Amino acid sequence: QAQLVESGGGSVQAGGSLKLSCAASGFIRCGMAWYRQAPGKERELVSNIDVSGTASSADSVKGRFTISRDNAKNWLYLQMTSLKTEDTAVYYCAACRRVNGGYNYWGQGTQVTVSS
């Protein structure tokens, strides 16, 4: 049974940093991603990373957020720096991209709140 469990969210002032973690289990190693959803907005892709470690990020977070993974331990990470108030959202870990887009498995989400 596939399971993704996020941790590391919290409240921080603008300019601060947070590191999100996602513990993965129950599925064959595959591409993973971080999404976020702010109040009143659609869920958006933040960063994704394939099995080999090739990553990409949304323009809004480039240079500030870094996605990484530890394949040996089945963990996914998102290091967030220079946080802005507009980064406030629930952040979701996702795994195993579908052929037609989207991901098969999702975590429950972790709240990140950035205050000015």
C-alpha positions in Angstrom: 0.0 0.0 0.0 1.5 3.3 -1.1 2.0 5.9 1.5 3.5 9.4 1.6 3.9 11.3 4.8 5.0 14.9 4.8 6.6 16.7 7.7 8.5 19.9 8.4 5.8 22.5 7.8 5.3 25.4 10.1 5.2 29.2 10.5 8.1 31.4 9.6 8.8 35.0 8.9 9.4 36.3 5.4 13.0 35.7 4.4 13.3 32.6 6.5 13.8 29.0 5.6 12.1 25.6 6.1 12.8 22.1 4.9 10.0 19.8 4.1 10.4 16.0 4.1 8.3 13.2 2.7 8.7 9.6 3.7 7.6 7.3 0.9 6.8 3.6 1.0 4.8 0.9 -0.7 5.6 1.5 -4.4 8.4 1.1 -6.8 10.8 4.0 -7.1 9.5 6.6 -9.5 9.4 10.3 -10.2 8.2 12.5 -7.4 7.1 16.1 -6.9 6.0 18.8 -4.5 2.8 20.6 -5.1 1.2 23.4 -3.1 -2.3 24.9 -2.8 -2.9 28.3 -1.4 -6.4 29.3 -0.1 -8.7 30.0 -2.9 -6.2 28.9 -5.6 -5.7 25.7 -7.6 -3.0 23.2 -6.7 0.2 24.0 -8.5 3.4 22.1 -9.2 6.4 23.5 -7.2 9.2 21.1 -8.2 9.6 17.6 -9.5 12.5 15.2 -9.7 13.0 11.9 -11.5 14.6 8.7 -10.3 18.1 9.8 -11.5 17.8 13.1 -9.7 17.0 15.4 -12.6 14.9 18.2 -11.2 12.9 21.2 -12.4 11.0 23.9 -10.6 8.4 26.5 -11.2 9.7 29.9 -12.1 8.2 31.4 -8.9 10.5 29.3 -6.7 13.7 29.0 -8.9 16.8 30.0 -7.0 14.9 29.7 -3.7 13.6 26.2 -3.4 15.6 23.0 -4.0 14.1 19.5 -4.4 16.1 16.4 -3.6 15.7 12.8 -2.8 17.4 10.0 -1.0 16.6 6.9 -2.9 18.3 4.6 -0.4 16.0 5.8 2.4 12.9 6.6 0.2 12.7 10.2 1.3 11.9 13.3 -0.7 12.9 16.8 0.4 12.1 20.4 -0.4 14.6 23.0 1.0 12.9 26.4 1.0 14.8 29.6 1.5 14.1 33.3 1.1 10.4 32.5 1.8 7.8 35.0 0.8 4.3 35.6 2.1 3.0 34.3 -1.2 4.6 30.9 -0.5 2.0 30.3 2.2 0.1 27.2 1.2 -0.5 23.5 2.0 2.4 21.6 0.5 1.8 18.1 -0.9 4.2 15.3 -1.7 3.3 13.3 -4.9 4.8 10.2 -6.5 4.7 8.2 -9.7 3.6 10.4 -12.6 0.7 9.2 -14.7 1.1 9.0 -18.5 -1.7 11.6 -19.0 -0.4 13.9 -16.3 -0.8 14.1 -12.6 0.5 11.7 -10.0 -0.8 8.4 -8.7 0.0 8.9 -5.0 -0.4 11.8 -2.7 0.5 12.7 0.9 -1.9 14.4 3.3 -0.2 17.8 3.1 1.7 20.0 5.5 0.9 23.7 6.1 3.5 26.4 5.5 2.7 29.9 6.7 5.0 32.8 5.9 4.3 36.1 7.7 5.5 39.5 6.9 
